[in-house]
Amino acid sequence: MVKFGPNYANQLRKRQGRLGDTWLMDEAVIVTVQGERRYLWRAVDQDDNIIDILVQKRKDKQAATRFFRKMLKHQGWSPRRMVTDKLRSYGAARREIMPSVVHDQDRYSNNRAEASHRHTRQHERQMKGFKSPGQAQRFLSVHSQVHNLFRLGRHLLKACHYRMFRSRAFSTWAQVACAC
């Protein structure tokens, strides 16, 4: 994971293509990084594809700005609309970095982003916490790209289409895993 994981994530990110134009963002607390409180910033698009993840110490404007810059660097374009909770650092960072983006802060709008933390919590429990912030960042970045590849929305597909998409995901994984 440590040696090949970032290479896999970069290869998958290159093959992924353009994601949705509405980004839903949220931050959650990861308590078990060496016993210190860390915040996990996560962005998903309207189709629940994970755009990016960043582990940071704070929830201030500087942290939000760093997260936005990282997302824009990886994506190469800004969204049409961004949905967040009412944390003020989102608005301040958006005004500085992406002033033309529509910012939606309705009460229940970012529930999809909040629900995306569930899988991270499960992995955190199974691993009995993360050893360091760097290890948490590496694991979560790689896991998000692999999750995007294999999350197919089975309940929305017929069985024949699901099998086709699943085999396509495995062939993509084989190409990425052999490319390193």
C-alpha positions in Angstrom: 0.0 0.0 0.0 2.7 2.5 1.0 5.0 1.7 -2.0 2.5 1.2 -4.8 -0.7 2.9 -3.6 0.0 6.5 -4.7 1.0 5.2 -8.1 -2.3 3.3 -8.4 -4.2 6.3 -7.3 -2.5 8.6 -9.8 -3.1 6.1 -12.7 -6.8 5.7 -11.7 -7.2 9.5 -11.4 -5.8 9.9 -14.9 -8.2 7.3 -16.3 -11.3 8.6 -14.4 -12.2 11.5 -16.7 -14.2 14.5 -15.8 -16.4 14.3 -12.7 -19.7 16.1 -12.0 -20.0 19.9 -11.9 -21.6 20.0 -8.4 -19.2 19.4 -5.6 -20.4 18.5 -2.1 -17.9 19.1 0.7 -17.7 18.2 4.3 -15.2 17.9 7.1 -15.3 15.3 9.9 -13.2 14.5 12.9 -10.8 11.6 12.9 -9.7 11.2 16.5 -7.4 8.3 16.3 -4.3 9.7 14.5 -1.7 9.2 17.3 -4.4 10.2 19.7 -4.7 13.7 18.3 -7.7 15.3 16.8 -7.5 15.6 13.0 -10.1 16.7 10.5 -10.8 14.8 7.3 -11.9 17.1 4.5 -13.8 15.3 1.7 -15.4 16.3 -1.5 -17.8 14.2 -3.6 -19.7 15.1 -6.8 -23.4 14.7 -7.4 -22.9 11.1 -8.4 -21.1 10.2 -5.2 -17.7 9.9 -6.8 -15.0 11.0 -4.3 -13.2 14.0 -5.7 -10.5 14.4 -3.1 -9.6 13.9 0.5 -7.3 15.9 2.8 -6.3 15.2 6.5 -5.5 18.5 8.4 -5.2 19.8 11.9 -7.6 22.7 11.7 -10.9 23.8 10.2 -10.0 27.4 9.5 -9.8 29.4 6.3 -6.2 28.4 5.6 -7.2 24.7 5.8 -10.2 25.2 3.4 -8.0 27.2 1.0 -5.4 24.4 0.9 -8.2 21.8 0.3 -9.7 23.9 -2.6 -6.2 24.4 -4.2 -5.5 20.6 -4.0 -8.9 19.8 -5.6 -8.4 22.3 -8.4 -4.9 21.1 -9.1 -6.1 17.5 -9.4 -9.3 18.3 -11.4 -8.0 21.1 -13.6 -11.3 23.0 -13.5 -13.7 24.5 -10.9 -17.3 23.3 -10.3 -20.4 25.2 -11.3 -21.9 24.8 -7.9 -20.5 23.9 -4.5 -22.6 22.6 -1.5 -21.3 22.8 2.0 -22.5 23.0 5.6 -22.5 26.4 7.3 -18.8 26.4 8.3 -17.6 29.9 7.6 -14.1 28.9 6.3 -15.7 27.4 3.2 -17.2 30.8 2.2 -14.0 32.7 2.9 -11.9 30.3 0.9 -14.4 30.2 -1.9 -14.4 34.0 -2.2 -10.6 33.9 -2.5 -10.1 30.9 -4.8 -13.3 30.4 -6.8 -15.4 33.6 -6.7 -17.6 32.6 -9.6 -18.8 29.4 -8.1 -22.3 29.3 -6.7 -22.2 28.4 -3.0 -25.2 26.5 -1.5 -25.4 26.2 2.3 -28.9 24.9 2.9 -29.5 22.8 5.9 -29.7 19.3 4.4 -28.0 19.8 1.1 -24.7 18.3 2.0 -26.1 15.1 3.6 -24.6 13.1 0.7 -21.1 14.3 1.6 -21.7 13.6 5.3 -22.8 10.1 4.5 -19.6 9.5 2.5 -17.6 9.4 5.8 -19.2 6.2 6.8 -16.8 3.9 4.9 -13.8 5.8 6.3 -15.0 5.3 9.8 -15.4 1.5 9.2 -11.8 1.3 7.8 -10.5 3.4 10.7 -12.1 1.0 13.2 -10.8 -2.1 11.4 -7.3 -0.7 11.3 -7.6 0.5 15.0 -6.8 4.1 14.0 -4.1 5.6 11.9 -0.4 5.7 12.9 0.3 9.1 11.5 -1.4 11.9 9.5 0.7 11.0 6.5 -0.3 7.3 6.6 -4.0 8.4 7.0 -3.7 10.7 4.0 -2.0 8.1 1.8 -4.4 5.4 2.7 -7.5 7.5 2.3 -6.4 9.0 -1.1 -5.7 5.6 -2.5 -8.8 4.1 -1.1 -11.0 6.8 -2.5 -9.8 6.2 -6.1 -10.2 2.5 -5.8 -13.7 3.0 -4.3 -14.6 5.2 -7.3 -13.5 2.4 -9.7 -15.5 -0.4 -8.0 -18.6 1.5 -6.7 -21.0 0.8 -9.5 -24.5 1.5 -8.0 -25.7 -2.0 -8.3 -29.2 -1.2 -7.3 -29.5 1.1 -10.4 -28.3 -1.5 -13.0 -29.6 -4.6 -14.5 -27.5 -7.7 -13.8 -26.1 -7.9 -17.3 -25.0 -4.3 -17.2 -23.6 -4.7 -13.7 -21.5 -7.7 -14.8 -20.2 -5.7 -17.8 -19.2 -2.7 -15.7 -17.7 -4.9 -13.1 -15.5 -6.8 -15.6 -14.5 -3.4 -17.1 -13.5 -2.2 -13.6 -11.4 -5.3 -13.0 -9.7 -5.0 -16.4 -8.9 -1.3 -15.6 -7.5 -2.4 -12.2 -5.3 -5.1 -13.9 -3.9 -2.5 -16.3 -3.2 0.0 -13.5 -1.7 -2.7 -11.2 0.6 -4.0 -14.0 1.6 -0.5 -15.1 3.6 0.1 -12.0 
